[in-house]
Amino acid sequence: MRNRLLTASCLLLAAVGPAAALPAATPAEVAEFKTLETKLWEAWNERLRPADAAPFYSKDPRNIYFDLSPLKFTGWAEYERVATQALAGGGHAETKINDDFTVIKSGAIVITAFTFHADFMGSNKVKNGFDGRETDVWTKEHGKWMIIHQHMSTVMGPPAPPPSAATR
C-alpha cells in the first residue's frame, strides 16, 4: 500500500506542473521538518551508529534508502546492518544543513530536500569533509513522522563552471 501511495504521490507531483502548484508548506511546517532533519543528523553524527537514527526511519522492509555508499538499501534492517558494519570504526560527524531547505507537501506525504556540508572524524581524528544533497520522503506511522524513502548523494567530478554573461 505504501509503495502505491508513494508512486501515486510522485506521479501527482510530476503531473501538476507549474500551472497547478501544490500548496506551499506553512512556516510552521517548514520549521517542524527542519527540526526533524536536524535531530536526524544529530542522531547520526554523535556516534555514527544507525541504531541512534533508527527512530526516524520506517521499518517497512519494502522501503528503499539510497545513501552515499553502497548504492541502495532495501528496508531499514538492511540499512542498519550494512551501515553498522561500515561505520564500526567509531568516530563522529558534524553536519550543517544549508539555507536551501525545502518542504513539499502532497496529501499524507511530505518531501524535504536540501544540501548540506558534513565533516566526518574517524577514530584516527582525521577530518574528511564533503558537500552533499538529500531528499527524504516522510509519512505518518502511528502518529509520528517517519522516513519511508531517502536519497543522499554527493557531487562527483569537478565543479560546474560559472554561468557566462550570456546566460545571466
C-alpha positions in Angstrom: 0.0 0.0 0.0 2.7 2.5 1.0 4.6 1.9 -2.3 1.5 2.6 -4.2 0.9 5.7 -2.2 4.5 6.9 -2.8 4.2 6.1 -6.5 0.9 7.9 -6.8 2.3 10.9 -4.9 5.3 11.1 -7.2 3.1 10.9 -10.2 0.9 13.6 -8.8 3.9 15.8 -8.2 5.1 15.2 -11.8 1.7 15.8 -13.3 0.6 19.0 -11.6 3.3 21.2 -13.2 3.7 24.9 -12.5 0.2 25.9 -13.5 -1.4 23.9 -10.7 1.3 24.1 -8.0 0.8 22.3 -4.7 0.0 24.4 -1.7 3.2 25.8 -0.1 4.2 24.5 3.3 3.4 26.9 6.1 6.3 28.4 8.0 5.4 26.2 11.0 5.6 23.0 8.8 9.0 24.1 7.4 10.2 24.7 10.9 8.8 21.3 12.1 10.6 19.4 9.3 13.8 21.4 9.7 13.8 20.4 13.3 13.2 16.7 12.4 16.0 16.8 9.9 18.4 18.5 12.4 17.5 15.9 15.0 18.0 13.1 12.5 21.5 14.4 11.6 22.4 14.8 15.3 21.4 11.2 15.9 23.7 10.0 13.1 26.5 12.4 14.0 27.1 11.7 17.6 28.4 8.2 17.4 27.8 7.2 13.7 25.5 4.4 14.9 22.5 3.6 12.8 20.7 2.4 15.9 20.7 6.0 17.1 18.9 7.2 13.9 16.5 4.3 13.7 13.6 6.1 15.4 13.3 8.4 12.3 13.0 5.6 9.7 10.0 3.4 8.8 10.8 -0.3 9.3 8.7 -1.5 6.3 11.1 -4.0 4.6 10.0 -2.7 1.1 11.3 0.8 1.6 14.3 1.9 -0.4 17.0 4.1 1.0 19.9 5.5 -1.1 22.9 6.5 0.9 26.3 7.6 -0.3 27.5 4.0 -0.3 26.6 1.3 -1.2 24.1 2.1 -4.0 20.9 1.2 -2.1 19.4 -0.5 0.9 16.1 -2.3 0.8 14.4 -1.9 4.1 15.7 -0.5 7.4 17.1 -3.8 8.6 19.5 -4.0 5.7 20.4 -0.3 6.0 21.1 -0.7 9.7 23.1 -4.0 9.3 25.4 -2.7 6.5 25.9 0.8 7.9 26.7 -0.6 11.3 29.5 -2.7 9.7 30.7 0.2 7.6 30.8 2.6 10.5 32.2 0.2 13.1 35.5 2.2 13.4 33.7 4.8 15.5 34.1 8.5 15.4 31.6 11.2 14.9 30.5 13.8 12.4 29.3 17.4 12.2 26.7 18.3 9.6 25.3 21.7 8.6 22.0 21.9 6.7 22.3 24.7 4.2 19.8 27.6 3.7 18.1 25.9 0.7 15.9 23.7 2.9 12.6 23.0 1.1 9.4 21.2 2.1 6.9 19.9 -0.4 3.5 18.6 0.7 1.2 16.2 -1.1 -1.6 14.7 0.9 -0.1 12.4 3.6 3.4 12.7 2.0 6.0 15.3 2.8 9.2 15.7 0.9 12.2 17.5 2.3 15.1 18.5 0.1 18.3 20.3 0.9 22.0 20.5 0.5 24.5 20.1 3.4 28.1 20.1 4.4 29.4 17.2 6.6 32.8 16.7 8.3 33.5 13.2 9.4 36.1 12.3 12.0 37.1 8.7 12.5 38.8 7.3 15.5 42.1 8.4 13.8 41.0 12.1 14.3 41.4 12.8 10.6 38.6 15.2 9.4 37.1 14.4 6.0 34.6 16.9 4.7 32.2 16.9 1.7 29.1 18.6 0.4 26.0 16.6 -0.3 22.3 16.7 -1.1 19.5 14.8 0.5 15.8 14.2 -0.3 13.6 12.5 2.3 10.0 11.3 1.9 8.1 11.3 5.1 4.7 9.9 6.1 3.0 9.4 9.5 3.1 6.0 11.1 1.3 5.6 14.4 1.1 9.4 14.7 4.8 10.0 14.1 6.6 11.3 11.0 8.8 8.6 9.6 11.2 8.5 6.6 9.9 6.0 4.0 12.5 6.9 1.4 15.8 8.7 1.5 18.1 9.7 -1.3 21.5 11.1 -0.4 24.3 11.9 -2.8 27.4 14.0 -3.3 28.8 15.7 -6.3 31.4 13.7 -8.3 33.9 15.4 -10.5 34.9 19.0 -11.0 32.6 21.9 -10.0 30.3 23.4 -12.7 31.8 26.4 -14.5 30.3 29.8 -13.5 27.5 31.0 -15.7 28.5 33.0 -18.7 27.4 36.6 -19.2 25.1 35.5 -22.0 23.1 33.2 -19.6 22.7 35.6 -16.8 
